Amino acid sequence: MDSSTATSLWDELAGTQSDPDLWVVIATLAAAVAVVVPQGVWRLARNAITIAHEGGHGLVALLTGRRLTGIRLHSDTSGLTVSRGKPHGLGMILTAAAGYTAPPLLGLGGAALLGAGRITLLLWLATALLLAMLVMIRNAYGALTVVLTGGTFVVVSWLAGPQVQAAFAYAVVWFLLIGGVRPAFELQAKRARGGAGDSDADQLSRLTHVPAGLWLFLFHAVSLCSLIGGGRWLLEV
């Protein structure tokens, strides 16, 4: 790659892109709602939320000095992230808390980038995170899911025009914001029926001696506040 090409790529990455029309923002919001609310569509789309959920566990594990040994994604949209280190302490607590909070916080960060006109940067960062996660995937279904998701980002980033890139980026961020709300309610419903005894909230309760219900409240607070804050950025209210 010569210097002029590298400079051009850097300018594209660091530069800003024009915001899409308001109708595009509203249309992508409607599309995200249509994917998250109906149960049948959600069962498939939830795989993307699981990628963000388990990626959150993995990233925080690394940031807190734990050794990440692998991530598995399953066809029932569950997942498992395994890290080595002390079975207690702040690092373990932050790692356990990162799962349910990762999708909405990623959506909030994405909304901030889109609000600043950084559409290309958002797409490239998402692609880089997916590629980094792929290295740690330890099962075939998980690898296929991440490859398909990352491949979609690559195709849009390199082959699609600015209008399509903008619509895709807004749709992804809306999906993370809205889709990040539903899992906490699903977990609450499972716990009400006596299930999910080894959920992230229950693990956090054992680690901190704080009731699991309070951790569930934290998951709700993070997801709903991220949706409100990110939505305001996207809609420029």
Secondary structure, DSSP 4 states (H G I P E B T S, - for coil): --HHHHHHHHHHHHS--PPPPHHHHHHHHHHHHHHHSSHHHHHHHHHHHHHHHHHHHHHHHHHTT-EEEEEEE-TTS-EEEEEES-SSSHHHHHHHHHHHHHHHHHHHHHHHHHHTT-HHHHHHHHHHHHHHHHHHB-SHHHHHHHHHHHHHHHHHHHHS-HHHHHHHHHHHHHHHHHHTTHHHHHHHHHHHTT--TTSHHHHHHHHH-S-HHHHHHHHHHHHHHHHHHHHHHHHT-
